[in-house]
Amino acid sequence: MAGQPRPVFAAIVPLLVIRADPTATLRGSLGRVVGVLIGVGVGLVALVLASPSAVMVGVVMFVSLGIDRALRAVPHLELDTRNQTAISALLMLFVPAGVVTYGGIRVWETLLGAAVALLVEVLDDAIVRGARGRRPPPPGPSLEGPSAGQVP
């Protein structure tokens, strides 16, 4: 998958974003993708400006956590980024070589994981709705009155 022998992030994303509420799963999936995209961008920009150092790590964390908080505070958007901006930016700082390739793979795997989470949510919703439609009616008095052979 995307040239990676072990697509760890593609497997982890669904485990982290699937919730009991479909809207929460959607917000979590989108938030994770947006957070990773922005975090990879912040990490790449930081690497263009300077080589990694303790000060750079602190500045990148400050900036990316601020962006993350701002994203979650946007009204009616309510993206559940869960600090992905900061995590992705930090990972970009410590990739020894091929940082641009790694960033692309990170985004690709996150997109795949989010798509799997949304697909699972849709299938789960369809299965639950189908099960509700096939349930027998609850026991209780019939609206039609007693049937033949039953004593009232």
C-alpha positions in Angstrom: 0.0 0.0 0.0 1.7 3.2 -1.2 5.0 1.3 -1.3 5.0 0.8 2.5 5.5 -2.8 3.8 3.4 -2.0 6.9 0.8 0.7 6.5 0.4 1.3 10.2 -1.5 4.6 10.0 -4.1 3.1 7.6 -4.8 0.4 10.2 -4.8 2.7 13.2 -7.1 5.5 11.9 -10.3 3.4 11.9 -9.6 2.2 15.4 -9.3 5.8 16.6 -12.1 7.5 14.8 -15.0 5.0 14.7 -17.6 6.1 17.3 -21.2 5.0 18.1 -22.5 8.2 16.4 -22.0 8.4 12.6 -21.6 12.1 12.8 -18.8 11.8 15.3 -17.1 9.2 13.1 -17.4 11.6 10.1 -16.0 14.5 12.1 -13.2 12.3 13.5 -12.3 11.0 10.0 -12.3 14.4 8.4 -10.5 15.9 11.4 -7.7 13.3 11.2 -7.2 13.9 7.5 -7.2 17.7 7.8 -4.9 17.5 10.9 -2.4 15.3 9.1 -2.4 17.4 6.0 -1.8 20.6 7.9 0.7 18.9 10.2 2.7 17.5 7.3 2.7 21.0 5.8 3.9 22.7 9.1 6.6 20.1 9.4 7.8 20.6 5.9 7.8 24.4 6.2 9.8 24.1 9.4 12.4 21.9 7.8 12.8 24.4 4.9 13.4 27.2 7.4 15.9 25.5 9.7 17.3 22.1 10.8 15.7 20.3 13.7 16.6 21.5 17.1 15.0 21.7 20.6 13.8 25.2 19.9 12.4 24.2 16.5 10.5 21.4 18.1 9.0 23.7 20.7 8.0 26.3 18.1 6.5 23.7 15.8 4.5 22.2 18.7 3.3 25.6 19.8 2.2 26.6 16.2 0.7 23.2 15.3 -1.2 22.9 18.6 -2.6 26.4 18.1 -3.7 25.5 14.6 -5.3 22.3 16.0 -7.2 24.2 18.7 -8.4 26.8 16.1 -9.6 24.1 13.8 -11.7 22.5 16.6 -13.1 25.9 17.5 -14.5 26.7 14.1 -18.3 26.9 14.5 -20.4 24.4 12.6 -17.3 22.6 11.4 -16.4 20.9 14.7 -13.5 18.8 13.3 -12.2 16.3 15.8 -8.5 16.6 15.0 -7.3 15.1 18.3 -3.9 16.8 18.1 -3.1 15.2 14.7 -1.7 18.5 13.4 1.0 18.5 16.2 1.7 14.7 15.9 2.2 14.9 12.2 4.3 18.0 12.3 6.5 16.3 15.0 6.9 13.1 13.0 8.0 15.1 9.9 10.9 16.7 12.0 12.4 13.3 12.8 12.2 11.4 9.5 15.9 10.7 8.7 15.6 10.9 4.9 12.9 11.1 2.2 10.8 13.5 4.3 8.5 14.6 1.4 7.9 10.9 0.4 7.1 10.1 4.0 4.7 13.0 4.3 2.9 11.8 1.2 2.7 8.3 2.5 1.4 9.6 5.9 -1.4 11.5 4.2 -2.2 8.6 1.9 -2.5 6.1 4.7 -4.6 8.5 6.8 -7.0 9.0 3.8 -7.2 5.2 3.4 -7.9 4.7 7.1 -10.5 7.4 7.1 -12.2 5.9 4.1 -12.3 2.5 5.8 -13.8 4.0 9.0 -16.5 5.7 7.0 -17.2 2.5 5.0 -17.5 0.5 8.2 -19.8 3.2 9.6 -22.1 3.0 6.6 -22.1 -0.8 6.6 -22.8 -0.9 10.4 -25.7 1.6 9.9 -27.2 -0.5 7.1 -26.9 -3.7 9.2 -28.5 -2.1 12.2 -31.3 -0.7 10.2 -31.9 -4.0 8.5 -32.0 -5.8 11.8 -34.5 -3.4 13.1 -36.8 -4.0 10.1 -36.7 -7.8 10.7 -37.5 -7.8 14.4 -40.7 -9.5 15.4 -43.2 -7.1 17.0 -42.9 -6.9 20.8 -45.1 -9.2 22.8 -48.3 -7.6 24.0 -52.0 -7.2 23.3 -52.9 -7.2 19.7 -54.8 -4.2 18.3 -57.1 -6.6 16.5 -58.4 -8.2 19.7 -58.3 -11.8 20.7 -57.9 -14.2 17.8 -59.9 -17.4 17.3 -59.2 -20.0 19.9 -57.9 -17.4 22.5 -59.8 -16.8 25.7 -60.2 -13.0 26.3 
